[in-house]
Amino acid sequence: METSPATPPPLPPKGQMVKETFKDNFVFLIGLVVILWGIEIADTVLLNTLDNFGIKPRHIPSVFGIASAPFLHLGFGHLASNTLPFFVLGGLVLLGGRATFISVSVLIAVLGGGLLWLLGPGQTNHIGASLVIFGYLGFLLTRGLFEKSGFWVLVSVVILIIYGSMIFGMLPGQPGISWQGHLFGFIAGVVSAKLLFSKEKTLYQ
């Protein structure tokens, strides 16, 4: 006796899928922000001892700070100033999919943090999510160019209008601000866009 193959369940409407994706991404981002604030609360209770686990250039034990530094902040004011751009720029990166978001975040943290550890000024301690945030900025401003995507080029134009002034944060002269972290994060974001979305053509000769 032959049996017909099971009929696959119908796919939900596209609008519903987009809505569910947006909801999942929103919850995911909120979760990351909650983690950042939870760590800062714990750091306050511990009298800011966690801040010692930042990136200290060329200090061998501090190489692990490449992973921990983006989660640490110099008080709630510092964290508050990073929360909105992390949420907005991180959310735009997340539009490309969670796998892309995770890959980009790790590449920025490792490459940007590694450059800061190697080339940053001695006797300094760098903490904060701004390295990753500037990485998102560099990634979003160049993804459309590397991918040759009209949509992402449009996104980059909007970001440049809204957050273009952030570029001045990569210039020296602001006491207490890790402009090196901003610069290396931005560079890492551009490199991430090229690695993940560069479309090269092979030419015959």
VENFENJO-V266905 format. One record per residue. N is the residue number from 0. RES is the residue in one small letter. BURIAL is b if it has 24 or more other ideal C-beta (glycine too) atoms within 12 Angstrom, else e. Layout:
{{N;RES;BURIAL} {N;RES;BURIAL}}
//
This chain:
{{0;m;e} {1;e;e} {2;t;e} {3;s;e} {4;p;e} {5;a;e} {6;t;e} {7;p;e} {8;p;e} {9;p;e} {10;l;e} {11;p;e} {12;p;e} {13;k;e} {14;g;e} {15;q;e} {16;m;e} {17;v;e} {18;k;e} {19;e;e} {20;t;e} {21;f;e} {22;k;e} {23;d;e} {24;n;b} {25;f;e} {26;v;e} {27;f;b} {28;l;b} {29;i;e} {30;g;e} {31;l;b} {32;v;b} {33;v;e} {34;i;e} {35;l;b} {36;w;b} {37;g;e} {38;i;b} {39;e;b} {40;i;e} {41;a;e} {42;d;b} {43;t;e} {44;v;e} {45;l;e} {46;l;e} {47;n;e} {48;t;e} {49;l;b} {50;d;b} {51;n;e} {52;f;b} {53;g;b} {54;i;b} {55;k;b} {56;p;b} {57;r;e} {58;h;b} {59;i;e} {60;p;e} {61;s;b} {62;v;e} {63;f;e} {64;g;b} {65;i;b} {66;a;e} {67;s;b} {68;a;b} {69;p;b} {70;f;b} {71;l;b} {72;h;b} {73;l;b} {74;g;e} {75;f;e} {76;g;e} {77;h;b} {78;l;b} {79;a;e} {80;s;e} {81;n;b} {82;t;b} {83;l;e} {84;p;b} {85;f;b} {86;f;b} {87;v;b} {88;l;b} {89;g;b} {90;g;b} {91;l;b} {92;v;b} {93;l;b} {94;l;b} {95;g;b} {96;g;e} {97;r;e} {98;a;e} {99;t;b} {100;f;b} {101;i;e} {102;s;b} {103;v;b} {104;s;b} {105;v;b} {106;l;b} {107;i;b} {108;a;b} {109;v;b} {110;l;b} {111;g;b} {112;g;b} {113;g;b} {114;l;b} {115;l;b} {116;w;b} {117;l;e} {118;l;e} {119;g;b} {120;p;e} {121;g;e} {122;q;e} {123;t;b} {124;n;b} {125;h;b} {126;i;b} {127;g;b} {128;a;b} {129;s;b} {130;l;b} {131;v;b} {132;i;b} {133;f;b} {134;g;b} {135;y;b} {136;l;b} {137;g;b} {138;f;b} {139;l;b} {140;l;b} {141;t;b} {142;r;b} {143;g;b} {144;l;e} {145;f;b} {146;e;b} {147;k;e} {148;s;e} {149;g;e} {150;f;e} {151;w;b} {152;v;e} {153;l;e} {154;v;b} {155;s;b} {156;v;e} {157;v;e} {158;i;b} {159;l;e} {160;i;e} {161;i;e} {162;y;b} {163;g;e} {164;s;e} {165;m;b} {166;i;e} {167;f;e} {168;g;b} {169;m;b} {170;l;e} {171;p;e} {172;g;e} {173;q;e} {174;p;e} {175;g;e} {176;i;b} {177;s;b} {178;w;b} {179;q;b} {180;g;b} {181;h;b} {182;l;b} {183;f;b} {184;g;b} {185;f;b} {186;i;b} {187;a;b} {188;g;b} {189;v;b} {190;v;b} {191;s;b} {192;a;b} {193;k;e} {194;l;b} {195;l;b} {196;f;b} {197;s;e} {198;k;e} {199;e;e} {200;k;e} {201;t;e} {202;l;e} {203;y;e} {204;q;e}}
//
